[in-house]
């Protein structure tokens, strides 16, 4: 029996899909009508032979799909471009249908095609971890547009040994206890500044005075990451352009995979601008630490780490593996992207979830009031014996509502997954969202649950293996600080009458509730 069927409660197994009532059958019917119309009314009789060749190639492609699929559960064959258009136009329905088929299957898998590649969608937690940690068999695919957006020299595509060498320098220096403490100070200052602005917006006259957390928290997350990563080198104009460029870059993941026109071209241009901006700052950060000054932001921590590594290796700073200026600029882009988009999802869902668990919010308030009173949060947020419950809530939040829904990989060679033979080039997509649901992490929100997973081993929210997100501690820190400040000073309520359902979310490309309208106000504290 599959892990899915063993662990997911019966009441949470989706209603069985009727094969004639799926999104892909609808697409097939529309495609067939369109193809018949083109064949009958557009193509001249003298050119029907070419049309027959095209139809023959489609039949061959369908045969190849069903042969690759074998005994796997999956959707019916769909025309290649129709599949990618459907994924972009109706992503929630597209991926939810794949998940429901996989959850009802024997092994938690569902087959489809993606941009001409055979694809397997994975909801079984053990198989997801097997894919993410199997560096010899699977490499990061990320997204059909990812190679254009990130570039082939990006950290996510670097081979195993060079990747390890870079991470050996990057992770301990950029996300050490001292560095995280400095980032937390920036985070608290920005969070307090923005929450005060949101209160002012919600106090404006009129019944529609509220914030859209998806938009408002994105700005707050962007400001927090910019201050932590580039703080001393920012000005208001640069902050604005960085935020807008990151949004444009993000939308490139929701654009048609054609890099010369439209949204993807704009996203690539935005990426180039961001990297150029960071590239200009790097010499200033290097000069600061070379003068013997203490680091004030992530870029300066990295410059100091490169300087120390160069001395240890007896090479110039530009010869430290993976730490040339271009490499640093590319990786800081990754951090800015993740810290704005994925963190925005976590912040937004914290309001959504805490609004439905007021007892948890009250317990957080009790702890914050006892530990911090009306004082600062950031120092307590990193103490092992302070704000323990808040840290448990943040950890459980990231299990309950993982911000990143999936991490696509590609088979480097012929492999066997759950007894199914997959050829080299097959796209395998571990679903963090649905593997969390299968494992129980997203079904119950309980910060004190007995099987709490502080290291994200079972619910691979931050990935696994050598490509596990290096900024995990930063994301947890921001969520800790935000929820602690929220509990200390503010109250909130949802504008809509009820919370969205478990499958009522949107891809952006991280996930958000379908309704993110909230009213935030100053907390009225009980008097003795």
Number of C-alpha atoms within 10 A of each C-alpha: 8 13 18 25 18 11 12 18 13 9 7 11 14 13 10 10 12 7 11 10 9 17 17 23 16 13 16 18 12 13 15 13 12 12 15 12 12 13 16 12 10 10 13 11 11 7 10 13 10 11 16 12 11 12 13 12 12 16 13 11 17 17 13 13 21 17 10 19 22 12 11 20 21 22 19 19 21 23 20 17 14 17 21 20 15 17 17 16 14 13 18 17 17 18 16 13 20 24 23 20 22 25 29 20 19 15 22 27 28 26 27 26 23 21 16 15 14 21 25 28 24 28 33 28 24 15 19 26 20 17 26 24 18 15 18 11 18 24 26 22 20 19 19 17 20 16 15 18 23 21 15 12 15 19 20 22 17 17 12 13 10 13 17 14 13 17 17 11 19 21 14 14 19 24 20 15 13 13 19 22 20 18 25 25 20 22 29 23 16 20 22 17 12 19 22 16 13 21 20 15 16 18 14 11 8 8 8 11 17 22 20 16 25 21 13 18 24 23 20 24 27 27 25 26 27 26 22 24 25 21 20 14 17 15 9 8 8 13 19 14 15 22 22 15 22 24 20 20 26 24 16 26 21 20 20 20 21 12 17 10 10 13 21 25 21 19 24 22 15 23 27 18 16 22 20 14 16 22 18 13 19 22 13 15 23 20 14 17 19 14 8 9 11 12 18 20 24 25 24 28 24 26 27 24 20 25 19 15 19 17 13 9 11 11 12 12 20 13 14 20 16 23 21 14 19 16 18 22 24 22 22 19 22 18 19 23 21 23 24 25 26 22 26 28 27 26 27 24 24 20 23 22 17 19 18 16 13 11 11 19 21 13 14 24 22 15 19 28 17 12 15 18 13 12 11 16 23 26 15 18 24 20 11 9 10 17 22 17 20 25 24 19 23 25 20 24 25 26 30 24 27 26 28 25 22 25 20 23 24 22 22 17 15 14 16 11 15 12 10 13 13 20 16 15 18 23 29 27 26 29 24 28 24 27 31 25 26 26 21 18 26 22 17 12 20 17 18 11 12 7 8 16 15 13 11 16 13 20 30 25 27 23 23 19 14 17 21 15 17 18 17 14 14 24 24 18 22 29 25 29 28 24 24 29 22 24 22 24 19 18 17 17 17 19 17 11 7 9 17 14 9 11 11 14 15 16 18 18 19 20 24 24 22 15 19 21 23 22 20 25 21 15 13 9 9 5 4 3
